[in-house]
Every structure is written in C-alpha cells, then in structure tokens.
Amino acid sequence: GTLSTASGNLAVSNNNSLSLATTSITGDLSLTASGAISDTGSITVSGTTTIAAGASNNIDFDTTNNNFSSVNITSANNVVLKDSNAIDLGTSTVSGTLGITSAGAVTDSGTLAITGATTISESGQDITLDEAASTFGTLSLTGANVAVTDAGATDLGASTVSGTLGITSGGAITDSGTLAITGAATFDNSGGTNDAITLDDSSNAFNGTVTFTTDSGSAVTIVDTTALDLVA
C-alpha cells in the first residue's frame, strides 16, 4: 500500500511491498515489509529510520528531497538512498548493492555489512566510514575527504576524491576502476597477513602524496599518470 503521515514515531509492518508518499516524521520511523520498500514523494525523518525489507527485496528511496538523520538497514537486497542533507548509516546488512547520493556528509555509527558494490556520490562533502568491523564489496566513492575502514579485502572502483583519501583494510587493497585523488592518499593494510596492495589502473591520478603502511611481506604496485610523490 501507500503511506503518508506526519508527527511522532511511526512503525509499520506489511506482508507485501510498501510505498511511502510524501511523509514527515518528527520521531523515529520503523518499516518492515515482505516485499520492496520505495517512495513516491519526499521523506523527512528527524529521528532514526530502521528498515527491514528482507534479504531478497529492494529498498528504493530515490526522491532527491528526502532528508534522513540516521538510517539502519536491518535486511535488504539492493538499496538506494538519496538525501538532501547529511546522512548517518547505522548498523546495516545489505545482501546486494548499496547506493548513497547525499548533499551532505556521509558517516557511520554502526557496522556495515555490504555484500555487493557500494557507490557513494556526494561531490564536495566528506565520507567517513570508520567502523572497524565493516565489510564492503567494491567501493566507488565521490567526495571531498574520504576515509573508509574495511575489515576484509578492499577493492576500489572508479572514484573521484577532491580532498584526501584514507583506506584502512584487513586484507588486500586493489582497484577495479580509475582513481582520481587530488589530496594525500593513505593506504594501510598492516593489520592483515602480508596481503598485497595493487593499484594498477592505467589512468590513475594521484596528485597528492601517497603513503603505504603494510606488513613486511606485502607487495605494492601503483600506477600513476602524474608525478608520483611517495611518503616513507
């Protein structure tokens, strides 16, 4: 069905798909469905939004004027979230892909377990995903200053960072797309077991300094189309 309401806390459970029309919640929003969850109008939630669609069902909140505070994805397949302001990601489990488009900073306050590709687009804003236990598929990042911690191996898709980039990984660090990094880039996988760092896309551009912190047995490969400045 379609839901539109205002004021207070709201909890909705539905044994089918669920669609939200223009909705404003001054408290917390909790949505549970056995099908896809989507929007047909802008959603504004002052408190915490918790969404459970089931591991095989999608969440598609793609209205540009949405405004969330903190969002927890309990279960979902592919997830799309658009936010006209900053957004905080609480503890979330996504069995498919995660796509975030935000006009403000993106942060985390809980562990993120993302099986598929994660794409975050917020040109000119910071991305800070630093929960130590988080795991991601391929990461494609567009932002100002970007810091990501991944408990597993980390693959970087096509990414454009206008400030600094900091990657802390529990395994190998690779790229599957072009990296365009304006500021200093730091790659740290010293907590792993001699895993390699391989950043070999032929169009990579590291315009700032590059720092590697690895185990003693880690191999490092980097391709840079600009002058390369390595920091010890």
Phi, psi and chi 1 to 4 in degrees:
 res  aa     phi    psi   chi1   chi2   chi3   chi4
   1 GLY       - -176.7      -      -      -      -
   2 THR  -116.1  137.0  -61.8      -      -      -
   3 LEU  -125.0  136.6  176.2   69.1      -      -
   4 SER  -145.8  126.3 -179.6      -      -      -
   5 THR  -152.7  174.5 -170.0      -      -      -
   6 ALA  -150.7  150.4      -      -      -      -
   7 SER    75.7  145.1   79.6      -      -      -
   8 GLY    73.9 -169.3      -      -      -      -
   9 ASN   -87.9  151.0  -62.2  -34.1      -      -
  10 LEU  -138.3  129.3  176.6   66.9      -      -
  11 ALA  -127.3  125.3      -      -      -      -
  12 VAL  -129.7  133.4  177.9      -      -      -
  13 SER  -125.8  134.9 -178.8      -      -      -
  14 ASN  -142.1  137.7 -167.7   12.4      -      -
  15 ASN   -88.1   15.9   61.7    5.8      -      -
  16 ASN  -139.4 -160.8 -152.4  -37.4      -      -
  17 SER   -72.7  163.7   58.9      -      -      -
  18 LEU  -140.1  133.1 -178.6   63.6      -      -
  19 SER  -127.8  132.5  175.8      -      -      -
  20 LEU  -105.0  125.3  -88.5   67.4      -      -
  21 ALA   -80.6 -171.4      -      -      -      -
  22 THR   -52.5  122.0  -60.4      -      -      -
  23 THR  -138.8  135.4  -57.9      -      -      -
  24 SER  -130.0  123.0  179.0      -      -      -
  25 ILE  -124.1  123.3  -53.6  -65.3      -      -
  26 THR   -82.8  -15.7   58.4      -      -      -
  27 GLY  -112.8 -133.6      -      -      -      -
  28 ASP   -98.2  151.6  -62.4  -25.6      -      -
  29 LEU  -122.1  126.9  174.0   64.4      -      -
  30 SER  -124.8  123.8  176.6      -      -      -
  31 LEU  -124.9  126.9  -57.7  173.0      -      -
  32 THR  -130.3  128.1  -57.1      -      -      -
  33 ALA  -144.8  160.2      -      -      -      -
  34 SER  -104.4   23.5  -61.8      -      -      -
  35 GLY  -154.9 -169.1      -      -      -      -
  36 ALA   -64.0  148.8      -      -      -      -
  37 ILE  -121.3  127.9  -60.1  177.0      -      -
  38 SER  -144.7  176.5   59.8      -      -      -
  39 ASP  -125.9  151.5   60.4    3.0      -      -
  40 THR  -120.1   -0.9   59.5      -      -      -
  41 GLY  -152.4  177.8      -      -      -      -
  42 SER   -73.5  144.0   61.7      -      -      -
  43 ILE  -118.8  127.0  -57.7  169.6      -      -
  44 THR  -122.9  121.9  -58.4      -      -      -
  45 VAL  -131.3  119.1 -176.9      -      -      -
  46 SER   -77.5  -31.6  -61.1      -      -      -
  47 GLY   -95.5 -148.8      -      -      -      -
  48 THR   -90.0  135.6  -61.6      -      -      -
  49 THR  -104.8  123.7  -59.9      -      -      -
  50 THR  -119.5  125.9  -57.5      -      -      -
  51 ILE  -129.6  128.8  -49.7  172.6      -      -
  52 ALA  -128.1  108.2      -      -      -      -
  53 ALA  -105.2  -10.2      -      -      -      -
  54 GLY    94.0  149.3      -      -      -      -
  55 ALA   -64.1  -20.7      -      -      -      -
  56 SER  -104.2    4.4   61.2      -      -      -
  57 ASN  -115.2  146.5  -60.7  -46.6      -      -
  58 ASN   -90.3  153.5  -62.9  -21.1      -      -
  59 ILE  -117.4  123.8  -62.8  170.8      -      -
  60 ASP  -132.1   90.5 -170.1    4.0      -      -
  61 PHE  -107.6   83.3  -77.1  169.9      -      -
  62 ASP  -110.7   16.7   62.3   -7.1      -      -
  63 THR   -77.9  127.4  -60.2      -      -      -
  64 THR   -59.0  -33.8  -57.2      -      -      -
  65 ASN   -88.1    7.3  -68.9  -30.4      -      -
  66 ASN   -56.6  148.0  -71.7  -20.5      -      -
  67 ASN  -142.8  101.3 -168.4   -5.2      -      -
  68 PHE  -104.0  159.4  -60.2   99.4      -      -
  69 SER   -97.2  -80.5  178.2      -      -      -
  70 SER  -119.1  138.4 -179.5      -      -      -
  71 VAL  -125.2  125.9  177.4      -      -      -
  72 ASN  -111.4  123.5  -56.6  -29.3      -      -
  73 ILE  -102.1  102.9  -53.1  -64.4      -      -
  74 THR   -69.6  -42.0  -56.0      -      -      -
  75 SER  -159.8  139.7   62.7      -      -      -
  76 ALA  -173.7  162.4      -      -      -      -
  77 ASN   -90.1  -98.4 -177.0   27.3      -      -
  78 ASN   -90.5  135.5  -60.6  -40.5      -      -
  79 VAL  -125.7  130.2  175.6      -      -      -
  80 VAL  -123.0  125.0  172.8      -      -      -
  81 LEU  -128.7  127.3  -63.7  173.9      -      -
  82 LYS  -115.4  140.9  -70.7 -172.4  176.8 -178.9
  83 ASP  -142.5  133.4 -163.8  -48.0      -      -
  84 SER   -83.8    1.9   60.9      -      -      -
  85 ASN  -141.6 -161.0 -150.4  -37.8      -      -
  86 ALA   -71.2  154.9      -      -      -      -
  87 ILE  -139.6  138.1 -173.6  169.5      -      -
  88 ASP  -111.1  133.2  174.8   70.4      -      -
  89 LEU  -101.5  115.5  -59.1  173.9      -      -
  90 GLY   -83.5 -171.6      -      -      -      -
  91 THR   -52.6  123.2  -59.5      -      -      -
  92 SER  -143.9  141.7  -63.2      -      -      -
  93 THR  -125.9  117.7  -59.4      -      -      -
  94 VAL  -125.9  118.6  175.9      -      -      -
  95 SER   -83.1  -14.0   58.2      -      -      -
  96 GLY  -115.8 -129.5      -      -      -      -
  97 THR   -99.2  157.3   61.1      -      -      -
  98 LEU  -126.1  125.5  173.3   64.4      -      -
  99 GLY  -125.4  121.4      -      -      -      -
 100 ILE  -120.1  125.2  -55.7  -71.9      -      -
 101 THR  -121.4  121.0  -56.6      -      -      -
 102 SER  -137.9  147.5  172.0      -      -      -
 103 ALA   -94.5    3.8      -      -      -      -
 104 GLY  -137.4 -171.6      -      -      -      -
 105 ALA   -64.6  149.4      -      -      -      -
 106 VAL  -114.1  124.5  176.2      -      -      -
 107 THR  -132.1  171.0   57.5      -      -      -
 108 ASP  -127.2  147.3   59.1    2.0      -      -
 109 SER  -125.7    8.4   57.7      -      -      -
 110 GLY  -153.8  172.8      -      -      -      -
 111 THR   -75.3  134.8  -61.7      -      -      -
 112 LEU  -108.7  124.5  -51.3  179.0      -      -
 113 ALA  -117.4   97.0      -      -      -      -
 114 ILE  -114.3  115.2  -44.7  -59.4      -      -
 115 THR   -76.7  -43.8  -58.7      -      -      -
 116 GLY   -92.1 -163.9      -      -      -      -
 117 ALA   -68.1  142.5      -      -      -      -
 118 THR  -113.0  124.4  -64.1      -      -      -
 119 THR  -122.0  120.4  -57.0      -      -      -
 120 ILE  -123.3  121.8  -59.0  177.8      -      -
 121 SER  -123.8  113.1  178.4      -      -      -
 122 GLU  -157.3   70.8   47.8  148.6  -67.6      -
 123 SER   -52.9  128.9 -179.4      -      -      -
 124 GLY    86.4   -1.5      -      -      -      -
 125 GLN  -118.7  158.0  -56.8  -65.9  -32.4      -
 126 ASP   -83.7  148.8  -67.5  -15.9      -      -
 127 ILE  -122.5  120.9  -59.4  169.9      -      -
 128 THR  -132.0  101.2  -53.2      -      -      -
 129 LEU  -119.0   88.7  -55.2  176.7      -      -
 130 ASP  -119.3   18.1   56.6    1.2      -      -
 131 GLU   -69.2  127.6  -75.9  -71.1  -38.6      -
 132 ALA   -64.2  -28.1      -      -      -      -
 133 ALA   -95.7    2.2      -      -      -      -
 134 SER   -66.9  147.5  -68.2      -      -      -
 135 THR  -134.0  142.5   54.6      -      -      -
 136 PHE  -133.9  158.9  -57.8   93.7      -      -
 137 GLY   -81.8 -144.9      -      -      -      -
 138 THR   -64.8  136.8  -63.5      -      -      -
 139 LEU  -108.2  121.4  -74.1  159.4      -      -
 140 SER  -117.3  119.1  -62.6      -      -      -
 141 LEU  -128.6  129.7  -52.2  166.4      -      -
 142 THR  -125.1  115.4  -59.1      -      -      -
 143 GLY  -170.9 -172.4      -      -      -      -
 144 ALA   -87.7  -95.9      -      -      -      -
 145 ASN   -90.5  126.2  -60.6  -50.5      -      -
 146 VAL  -124.2  129.0  175.2      -      -      -
 147 ALA  -135.7  123.3      -      -      -      -
 148 VAL  -132.2  134.0  177.3      -      -      -
 149 THR  -112.4  130.1  -61.8      -      -      -
 150 ASP  -129.2  123.3 -171.5  -20.2      -      -
 151 ALA   -72.1  -17.8      -      -      -      -
 152 GLY  -109.7 -161.2      -      -      -      -
 153 ALA   -66.9  152.1      -      -      -      -
 154 THR  -124.6  124.8  -56.1      -      -      -
 155 ASP  -114.5  128.2  178.7   62.3      -      -
 156 LEU  -102.1  118.4  -62.2  171.4      -      -
 157 GLY   -81.6 -171.6      -      -      -      -
 158 ALA   -54.6  123.4      -      -      -      -
 159 SER  -141.1  140.2  -63.0      -      -      -
 160 THR  -125.9  117.1  -59.3      -      -      -
 161 VAL  -124.0  117.0  176.3      -      -      -
 162 SER   -84.0  -12.7   59.5      -      -      -
 163 GLY  -117.0 -129.7      -      -      -      -
 164 THR   -95.4  155.9   61.1      -      -      -
 165 LEU  -126.5  126.3  172.3   66.5      -      -
 166 GLY  -127.5  119.6      -      -      -      -
 167 ILE  -117.8  122.6  -59.2  -65.4      -      -
 168 THR  -116.0  121.5  -57.5      -      -      -
 169 SER  -130.3  147.6  176.3      -      -      -
 170 GLY   -90.8    5.8      -      -      -      -
 171 GLY  -151.9 -151.0      -      -      -      -
 172 ALA   -66.9  149.4      -      -      -      -
 173 ILE  -117.5  124.0  -58.9  175.9      -      -
 174 THR  -133.9  169.1   57.4      -      -      -
 175 ASP  -124.8  142.2   59.4    0.9      -      -
 176 SER  -120.8    8.5   56.6      -      -      -
 177 GLY  -152.0  174.5      -      -      -      -
 178 THR   -77.1  134.4  -60.6      -      -      -
 179 LEU  -106.1  121.7  -52.0  179.8      -      -
 180 ALA  -117.2  101.1      -      -      -      -
 181 ILE  -117.6  119.0  -44.9  -59.1      -      -
 182 THR   -80.3  -44.4  -59.3      -      -      -
 183 GLY   -94.0 -164.9      -      -      -      -
 184 ALA   -65.6  140.4      -      -      -      -
 185 ALA  -117.3  132.0      -      -      -      -
 186 THR  -126.6  128.5  -56.6      -      -      -
 187 PHE  -123.7  122.3  -58.7   93.6      -      -
 188 ASP  -130.8  112.2 -176.2  -16.4      -      -
 189 ASN  -127.0   33.2   70.5  -17.3      -      -
 190 SER   -68.7  -13.7   57.5      -      -      -
 191 GLY   -85.5    1.5      -      -      -      -
 192 GLY   -91.7 -154.3      -      -      -      -
 193 THR  -126.8   71.9   53.3      -      -      -
 194 ASN    59.4   34.0  -62.5  -34.4      -      -
 195 ASP   -76.3  147.5  -61.3  -64.8      -      -
 196 ALA   -79.3  156.9      -      -      -      -
 197 ILE  -115.4  118.2  -61.7  177.4      -      -
 198 THR  -130.1  103.4  -51.9      -      -      -
 199 LEU  -118.5   83.3  -54.6  173.9      -      -
 200 ASP  -119.9   19.2   58.6   -1.9      -      -
 201 ASP   -63.3  134.4 -173.8  -83.3      -      -
 202 SER   -68.6  -14.0   61.1      -      -      -
 203 SER  -108.7    7.8  -62.4      -      -      -
 204 ASN   -55.1  143.8  -75.8  -16.6      -      -
 205 ALA  -137.3  110.3      -      -      -      -
 206 PHE  -107.2  100.4  -63.5   95.2      -      -
 207 ASN   -85.4  -16.0  -69.8  -67.6      -      -
 208 GLY  -104.7 -169.3      -      -      -      -
 209 THR   -71.8  157.8   59.3      -      -      -
 210 VAL  -126.9  129.1  178.7      -      -      -
 211 THR  -122.7  131.5  -56.3      -      -      -
 212 PHE  -115.0  130.8  -63.4  106.0      -      -
 213 THR  -122.9  112.4  -56.8      -      -      -
 214 THR  -133.4  173.7   70.6      -      -      -
 215 ASP   -70.0  163.7  -60.7  -44.0      -      -
 216 SER   -64.3  -24.0   59.4      -      -      -
 217 GLY  -101.8   10.1      -      -      -      -
 218 SER   -82.1  132.1  -63.1      -      -      -
 219 ALA   -85.7  142.8      -      -      -      -
 220 VAL  -126.2  128.8  174.8      -      -      -
 221 THR  -129.1  131.1  -57.6      -      -      -
 222 ILE  -140.6  139.7 -175.9  169.9      -      -
 223 VAL  -117.7  131.8  172.6      -      -      -
 224 ASP  -139.5  125.8 -172.0   -4.7      -      -
 225 THR   -81.6   -8.5   56.5      -      -      -
 226 THR  -107.6 -179.1   69.1      -      -      -
 227 ALA   -63.4  134.6      -      -      -      -
 228 LEU  -101.8  125.2 -179.6   60.4      -      -
 229 ASP  -116.4  106.1 -176.1    4.2      -      -
 230 LEU   -95.4  134.5  -65.6  174.6      -      -
 231 VAL  -100.0  133.1  176.1      -      -      -
 232 ALA   -63.0      -      -      -      -      -
